[in-house]
Amino acid sequence: MLKELTVENFVNEVDSKSPAPGGGSVSALASSLGFGLTRMVGHLSVGKKKFRALDEEVQNKFKDIIKDFESMKNEMVELIDKDTDAFNLIMAGFKLPKETEEEKTYRNLKIEEGTLEAIKVPFRVAELSLQGLKQLEYILKYGNKNTLSDLGVSALLLQAGLEGAILNVKINIPGISDNETKEYYISKSQTILNEGNKLKNEVLEIVHSKL
């Protein structure tokens, strides 16, 4: 499994003739690092004197966000492998026989099933990444001020994962025959992308102004 590789082995696996793992798995990895880095900020904030001086409600919300980031990070790590698994489903479909009309129909069905999975997985990466970006400003406001640059990197990683995932959604959309499904993912993807860019820019603007 990709998630069990060392950093060096993962990088070398990407740097190979195999098309997978590719941009989708790398996008999921980027976002998982963004979640992990934000949690590091949380660990370096909770318990500090300035943090303990904050209103209890603020502290609790901060802790809840950091806790949510753990579950999102864990799901994102699983998506690293799921993206490559989805690609392999498409490839398996292409390898099916196509001599008879029945075989061709079955083959096309399996290719489209794999393609839909190759859309759903990165779409989930994008959704989770956006959820993370929505919470960053709160962490930025109340977190340890010595970790400003780390939160800036978190924003960059989450948006990189988000936009990379959207690119993987878009490249697979032409392989779907149902127009309603196509329109859904096209529309939702653009909305997520626009919102993610806006949130990332807002966080980075604050970070740069305070450094």
Buried (B, 14 or more C-beta within 10 A) or exposed (E): EBBEBEEEEBEEBBEEEEEBBBBBBBBBBBBBBBBBBBBBBBEBBBEEEEBEEBEEEEBEBBBEBBEBBEEBBEBBBBBBBBBBBBBBBBEEBEEBEBEEEEEEEBBBEBBBBBBBBBBBBBBBBBBBBBBBBBBBBEBBEBBBEEBBEBBBBBBBBBBBBBBBBBBBBBBBBEBBEEEEEBEBBEEBBEEBBEBBBEBBEBBBEBBEEEE
